[in-house]
């Protein structure tokens, strides 16, 4: 029904408008119970212990879909085992000018240059305080404000970490978005180590410590990935989220002229599946399995998810695949994981 009726209707609207329509529809009376009955598949065998947390299933919603924690209960009804909100910044910001989100239906992909648009960390906390869902793991994806100089970026990450600490179960440090000017420079060894050690120091001061993950770009070289492994092991953060969107435009079947017209931004969806898996496999093998990994990138079917798990990930996240395939994808993956675990 989603792919034959709902998606074609939603695709008549701009992506951001369609997103608002979906958010509104999911809050209709009785929408929650219906979605939960039809899509939500849970099973004891799906429970996953990861980074000291107990996940009811290994399929999560990636950051970017619910930036301001306004749809957590709705997404939980659909069967997600965990929700990652954000990317959040200390102050609310409008993001980049519209249009800034584009579909590439021929490739089942998206190009976005949103620019960390969000209402700010305090607004998200107000929403988090009202969440009703039980046994749902919530992650906080944090970044820096656009106008914050790179040399002061650590301050923004610390502000978000401190304010969110009591309201989320884990953190993801986002230094890999291509849509905030110069942000990816923070992936360099020195500034990245400084940020992560600073957050780990704050974490150590807390009675309850929260796992901290690093979200990385798929465009890193093998040498840069080796640096990431060294940094993760040195700082003792919980692990890595692999991967963010890519600035590359290969392989795409959408005409080159159309792609150039859309302009800059991060590419997600089917075209990044292979590279995301390569990065996961590289990190897992090179670290000898010492780095816990959350996989995201190009997961459009259950086979894609199993591929990520076999490459070395423990959890998977959906974004673009969720938009193209619909909520049934969550159930399909969870059923496949159940079978995969039974046969392993």
C-alpha positions as CSV (number, residue, x, y, z in Angstrom):
1,X,0.0,0.0,0.0
2,X,2.8,2.4,0.9
3,X,4.7,1.9,-2.4
4,X,1.7,1.7,-4.6
5,X,-0.5,4.5,-3.2
6,X,1.0,6.5,-0.3
7,X,4.5,7.1,-1.7
8,X,3.3,8.3,-5.1
9,X,1.0,10.8,-3.4
10,X,3.8,12.0,-1.0
11,X,6.2,12.3,-3.9
12,X,3.9,14.9,-5.5
13,X,5.0,17.3,-2.8
14,X,8.5,18.6,-2.1
15,X,10.4,16.4,0.3
16,X,10.2,18.8,3.2
17,X,6.4,19.3,2.7
18,X,5.9,15.5,2.4
19,X,7.8,15.1,5.7
20,X,5.5,17.5,7.5
21,X,2.5,15.7,6.0
22,X,3.7,12.3,7.3
23,X,4.4,13.8,10.8
24,X,0.9,15.2,10.9
25,X,-0.8,12.0,9.7
26,X,1.1,9.9,12.3
27,X,-0.4,12.1,15.1
28,X,-4.0,11.5,14.0
29,X,-6.3,9.8,16.6
30,X,-5.9,6.0,16.5
31,X,-2.9,6.3,14.0
32,X,-0.5,5.1,16.7
33,X,-2.4,1.9,17.7
34,X,-3.0,1.0,14.0
35,X,0.6,1.5,13.0
36,X,1.7,-0.5,16.0
37,X,-0.7,-3.4,15.2
38,X,0.2,-3.5,11.5
39,X,4.0,-2.8,11.4
40,X,5.5,-3.3,14.8
41,X,7.3,-6.7,15.0
42,X,9.1,-7.6,18.2
43,X,10.6,-10.9,19.4
44,X,12.8,-11.8,22.4
45,X,15.5,-13.0,20.0
46,X,15.8,-9.5,18.6
47,X,17.0,-8.0,21.8
48,X,20.5,-6.7,21.4
49,X,23.0,-5.8,24.2
50,X,25.3,-3.1,22.8
51,X,27.5,-0.5,24.4
52,X,26.0,-1.4,27.8
53,X,22.5,-0.7,26.6
54,X,19.6,-3.1,26.0
55,X,17.9,-2.6,22.6
56,X,14.6,-4.3,22.0
57,X,15.6,-4.8,18.4
58,X,18.6,-3.8,16.2
59,X,16.8,-1.5,13.7
60,X,16.9,2.2,14.4
61,X,15.9,5.5,12.9
62,X,19.0,7.5,11.8
63,X,19.5,11.1,12.8
64,X,18.0,13.8,10.5
65,X,14.5,12.4,10.2
66,X,13.3,13.6,13.7
67,X,15.7,16.4,14.4
68,X,13.7,18.0,17.2
69,X,12.4,14.8,19.0
70,X,8.8,15.6,17.8
71,X,8.1,12.1,16.4
72,X,9.8,9.7,18.9
73,X,6.6,8.0,20.1
74,X,5.2,7.8,16.5
75,X,8.4,6.2,15.2
76,X,8.4,3.8,18.1
77,X,4.9,2.6,17.1
78,X,6.3,1.7,13.7
79,X,8.7,-0.8,15.4
80,X,12.0,0.9,15.6
81,X,14.2,-0.4,18.4
82,X,15.9,3.0,18.9
83,X,15.6,6.5,17.7
84,X,18.4,9.0,17.1
85,X,17.3,12.6,17.3
86,X,19.2,15.6,15.9
87,X,21.6,16.8,14.7
88,X,21.0,19.3,17.6
89,X,23.0,22.5,18.1
90,X,23.2,24.7,21.2
91,X,21.1,27.4,19.5
92,X,18.2,26.9,17.1
93,X,19.1,27.7,13.5
94,X,17.2,27.8,10.2
95,X,19.7,25.8,8.2
96,X,20.5,26.4,4.5
97,X,18.1,28.2,2.1
98,X,15.4,26.1,0.4
99,X,15.2,24.1,-1.7
100,X,17.8,22.0,0.1
101,X,16.4,18.4,-0.1
102,X,16.0,16.6,-3.4
103,X,14.8,13.1,-4.5
104,X,16.6,11.1,-7.1
105,X,13.9,8.4,-7.7
106,X,15.8,6.8,-10.5
107,X,18.6,5.9,-8.0
108,X,16.4,5.7,-4.9
109,X,18.6,8.3,-3.3
110,X,18.4,11.8,-1.7
111,X,20.7,14.8,-1.9
112,X,20.4,17.1,1.1
113,X,22.1,20.3,2.2
114,X,19.9,20.9,5.2
115,X,22.6,22.5,7.3
116,X,21.7,21.3,10.8
117,X,18.3,23.0,10.8
118,X,16.8,22.5,14.2
119,X,15.1,24.4,17.0
120,X,18.0,24.0,19.4
121,X,18.8,21.6,22.2
122,X,16.5,23.2,24.8
123,X,13.5,22.8,22.5
124,X,14.3,19.1,22.0
125,X,14.6,18.5,25.7
126,X,11.1,19.9,26.2
127,X,9.9,17.2,23.8
128,X,12.0,14.4,25.3
129,X,10.4,15.1,28.7
130,X,7.0,14.2,27.2
131,X,7.9,10.9,25.6
132,X,5.6,8.0,26.5
133,X,7.3,5.0,24.8
134,X,8.9,2.5,27.1
135,X,12.1,0.4,26.6
136,X,13.0,2.6,23.7
137,X,16.7,3.7,23.4
138,X,17.1,7.3,22.3
139,X,20.3,8.7,20.9
140,X,21.3,12.4,20.8
141,X,23.2,13.4,17.6
142,X,25.1,16.7,18.4
143,X,26.9,19.3,16.3
144,X,28.0,22.9,16.2
145,X,26.2,26.0,15.2
146,X,27.1,27.3,11.7
147,X,28.4,30.6,13.1
148,X,30.6,29.0,15.8
149,X,34.2,29.2,14.7
150,X,35.9,25.8,14.2
151,X,38.4,26.6,17.0
152,X,35.4,27.0,19.4
153,X,33.5,23.9,18.1
154,X,34.3,21.9,21.2
155,X,32.3,24.4,23.3
156,X,29.1,23.7,21.2
157,X,29.5,19.9,21.6
158,X,30.0,20.3,25.3
159,X,26.9,22.4,25.7
160,X,24.8,19.9,23.9
161,X,26.3,17.0,25.8
162,X,25.7,18.6,29.2
163,X,22.2,19.7,28.5
164,X,21.1,16.4,26.9
165,X,22.9,14.0,29.2
166,X,19.9,13.3,31.4
167,X,17.5,12.9,28.5
168,X,19.2,10.5,26.1
169,X,20.7,7.0,26.3
170,X,23.7,7.6,24.0
171,X,25.4,10.4,22.1
172,X,26.7,10.7,18.5
173,X,29.3,13.3,17.7
174,X,28.6,14.6,14.2
175,X,31.7,16.1,12.5
176,X,31.0,14.5,9.1
177,X,28.1,16.4,7.7
178,X,29.1,18.1,4.4
179,X,26.5,20.8,4.8
180,X,28.0,23.0,7.5
181,X,31.0,25.0,6.2
182,X,34.4,23.4,7.1
183,X,32.8,21.0,9.6
184,X,34.6,18.0,8.1
185,X,37.9,19.5,9.1
186,X,37.0,18.4,12.6
187,X,37.6,14.8,11.5
188,X,41.3,15.6,11.4
189,X,43.2,13.9,14.1
190,X,44.0,16.7,16.4
191,X,40.7,18.6,16.6
192,X,38.7,15.3,16.7
193,X,40.8,13.9,19.5
194,X,40.4,17.2,21.5
195,X,36.6,17.1,21.1
196,X,36.2,13.4,22.0
197,X,38.5,13.6,25.0
198,X,36.7,16.8,26.2
199,X,33.4,14.9,26.1
200,X,34.8,11.8,27.7
201,X,36.1,14.0,30.5
202,X,32.6,15.5,31.1
203,X,31.1,12.0,30.9
204,X,33.5,10.7,33.6
205,X,32.2,13.4,36.0
206,X,28.7,12.0,35.8
207,X,27.3,9.4,38.1
208,X,25.8,7.6,35.1
209,X,28.0,7.7,32.0
210,X,26.5,7.5,28.5
211,X,28.1,5.9,25.5
212,X,29.6,8.3,23.0
213,X,29.8,7.4,19.3
214,X,31.5,9.1,16.4
215,X,29.7,9.5,13.1
216,X,32.1,9.4,10.2
217,X,32.0,10.2,6.4
218,X,32.1,7.4,3.8
219,X,34.7,9.6,1.9
220,X,37.6,8.9,4.2
221,X,40.7,7.2,2.8
222,X,42.1,4.1,4.3
223,X,44.8,6.2,6.1
224,X,42.1,8.4,7.6
225,X,40.1,5.4,8.7
226,X,43.3,4.0,10.4
227,X,43.5,7.4,12.2
228,X,39.8,7.0,13.2
229,X,40.5,3.6,14.7
230,X,43.5,5.0,16.6
231,X,41.4,7.9,17.9
232,X,38.5,5.7,19.0
233,X,40.8,3.3,20.8
234,X,42.8,6.2,22.4
235,X,39.8,8.2,23.6
236,X,37.9,5.1,24.6
237,X,34.6,6.3,23.2
238,X,31.9,3.6,22.7
239,X,32.2,3.2,18.9
240,X,31.4,4.5,15.5
241,X,28.4,5.3,13.4
242,X,29.3,4.4,9.8
243,X,28.5,6.3,7.6
244,X,27.1,9.7,6.9
245,X,26.2,11.0,3.5
246,X,28.8,11.3,0.7
247,X,29.9,14.3,-1.4
248,X,30.6,12.0,-4.3
249,X,28.1,11.5,-7.1
250,X,29.0,8.0,-8.2
251,X,27.5,5.6,-9.1
252,X,24.4,7.5,-10.2
253,X,22.2,6.8,-13.2
254,X,20.3,10.1,-12.9
255,X,21.5,12.3,-15.8
256,X,24.6,14.3,-14.9
257,X,23.0,17.6,-16.0
258,X,20.1,17.0,-13.5
259,X,22.5,16.3,-10.7
260,X,24.6,19.4,-11.4
261,X,21.4,21.5,-11.4
262,X,20.6,20.2,-7.8
263,X,24.0,21.5,-6.6
264,X,25.9,20.7,-3.5
265,X,24.9,18.4,-0.6
266,X,25.2,15.0,0.8
267,X,24.1,11.9,-1.2
268,X,22.3,9.1,0.7
269,X,20.4,6.0,-0.4
270,X,21.2,3.0,-2.6
271,X,24.3,4.6,-4.2
272,X,26.2,4.7,-0.8
273,X,25.3,1.1,0.2
274,X,28.5,-0.5,-1.1
275,X,30.9,2.1,0.2
276,X,29.2,2.2,3.7
277,X,29.6,-1.6,3.9
278,X,33.3,-1.3,2.8
279,X,34.0,1.2,5.6
280,X,32.3,-1.0,8.2
281,X,34.2,-4.0,7.1
282,X,37.5,-2.1,7.1
283,X,36.9,-0.7,10.6
284,X,35.8,-4.1,12.0
285,X,38.7,-6.1,10.4
286,X,41.4,-3.5,11.0
287,X,40.5,-3.1,14.7
288,X,40.1,-6.9,15.1
289,X,36.5,-6.3,16.2
290,X,37.4,-3.9,19.0
291,X,35.2,-1.1,17.7
292,X,31.4,-1.4,18.1
293,X,29.7,-0.2,14.9
294,X,26.2,1.2,14.1
295,X,25.6,0.9,10.4
296,X,23.8,3.4,8.2
297,X,23.8,4.0,4.5
298,X,21.9,2.4,1.6
299,X,19.8,0.0,3.6
300,X,16.7,-0.5,1.4
301,X,15.9,-4.2,2.1
302,X,16.5,-6.9,4.6
303,X,19.4,-8.3,2.6
304,X,21.2,-4.9,2.8
305,X,20.8,-4.9,6.6
306,X,22.1,-8.4,7.0
307,X,25.1,-7.4,4.8
308,X,25.9,-4.7,7.2
309,X,25.7,-7.0,10.2
310,X,27.9,-9.6,8.6
311,X,30.4,-6.9,7.8
312,X,30.8,-6.1,11.5
313,X,28.0,-3.9,12.6
314,X,25.8,-4.7,15.6
315,X,22.9,-2.3,14.8
316,X,21.5,-0.7,11.7
317,X,19.8,2.6,11.0
318,X,17.3,3.6,8.3
319,X,16.7,7.0,6.7
320,X,16.5,7.1,2.9
321,X,15.5,3.5,2.6
322,X,12.6,4.2,5.0
323,X,11.4,7.0,2.8
324,X,11.5,4.9,-0.4
325,X,10.4,1.5,1.0
326,X,8.0,2.6,3.9
327,X,7.5,1.3,7.4
328,X,7.2,-2.3,6.3
329,X,10.9,-2.3,5.8
330,X,11.4,-2.2,9.6
331,X,9.4,-5.4,10.1
332,X,11.1,-7.1,7.1
333,X,14.6,-6.4,8.6
334,X,13.6,-7.6,12.1
335,X,12.1,-10.8,10.7
336,X,15.3,-11.4,8.6
337,X,17.5,-10.7,11.7
338,X,15.5,-13.3,13.7
339,X,16.1,-15.9,11.0
340,X,19.8,-14.9,10.6
341,X,20.4,-15.2,14.3
342,X,18.7,-18.6,14.5
343,X,20.8,-19.9,11.6
344,X,24.1,-18.4,12.9
